[in-house]
Amino acid sequence: MANYCEVCGKGMMSGNNVSHSNHKTRRVWKPNIQKVHAIVDGKPVTMHVCTRCLRSGRVQRSV
């Protein structure tokens, strides 16, 4: 599965896990990416889109 949204470009973010003893290890946050069939320029295509773009209506899904 892709790690970025093909509509808005949202991708992985990185940061630290911080324990109670303040020990830091690296980690990543991944966006909720779904593979959907969408209409682009009048043609159905398969895209990897984040759920924020799906919910806000930036992508017209094909049936």
C-alpha positions as CSV (number, residue, x, y, z in Angstrom):
1,M,0.0,0.0,0.0
2,A,1.2,3.5,-0.8
3,N,2.4,5.7,2.0
4,Y,1.1,9.0,0.6
5,C,-2.1,10.4,-0.7
6,E,-2.2,11.0,-4.5
7,V,-4.6,14.0,-4.0
8,C,-3.2,16.1,-1.2
9,G,0.3,14.6,-0.8
10,K,-0.1,13.7,2.8
11,G,2.6,11.2,3.8
12,M,4.3,9.6,6.8
13,M,5.5,11.8,9.7
14,S,8.3,10.9,12.0
15,G,9.0,11.6,15.6
16,N,9.9,9.9,18.9
17,N,8.5,7.4,21.3
18,V,9.2,8.9,24.7
19,S,9.2,6.6,27.7
20,H,8.6,7.4,31.3
21,S,12.3,7.5,31.9
22,N,12.5,10.0,28.9
23,H,14.3,7.4,26.7
24,K,13.6,8.3,23.1
25,T,13.3,5.9,20.1
26,R,12.2,6.8,16.5
27,R,8.7,6.0,15.2
28,V,6.5,7.0,12.3
29,W,2.8,7.9,11.9
30,K,1.2,6.7,8.7
31,P,-1.9,8.3,7.1
32,N,-5.0,6.3,6.6
33,I,-4.6,5.5,2.9
34,Q,-7.3,3.6,1.0
35,K,-7.2,2.2,-2.5
36,V,-10.3,3.6,-4.3
37,H,-11.7,3.6,-7.8
38,A,-12.2,7.3,-8.8
39,I,-13.2,9.3,-11.8
40,V,-10.3,11.5,-13.1
41,D,-10.8,13.4,-16.4
42,G,-13.9,11.3,-17.1
43,K,-12.1,8.0,-16.8
44,P,-12.1,5.5,-13.9
45,V,-8.7,5.0,-12.3
46,T,-7.4,3.3,-9.2
47,M,-5.8,5.8,-6.7
48,H,-4.4,5.7,-3.2
49,V,-6.3,8.4,-1.3
50,C,-6.4,9.5,2.4
51,T,-9.7,9.3,4.2
52,R,-9.7,13.0,4.8
53,C,-9.9,13.6,1.1
54,L,-12.6,10.9,0.7
55,R,-14.7,12.4,3.5
56,S,-14.3,16.0,2.3
57,G,-15.4,15.1,-1.3
58,R,-12.1,15.9,-3.1
59,V,-12.4,12.6,-4.9
60,Q,-15.4,11.5,-7.0
61,R,-15.6,7.7,-6.5
62,S,-16.7,5.5,-9.5
63,V,-19.4,2.9,-9.0
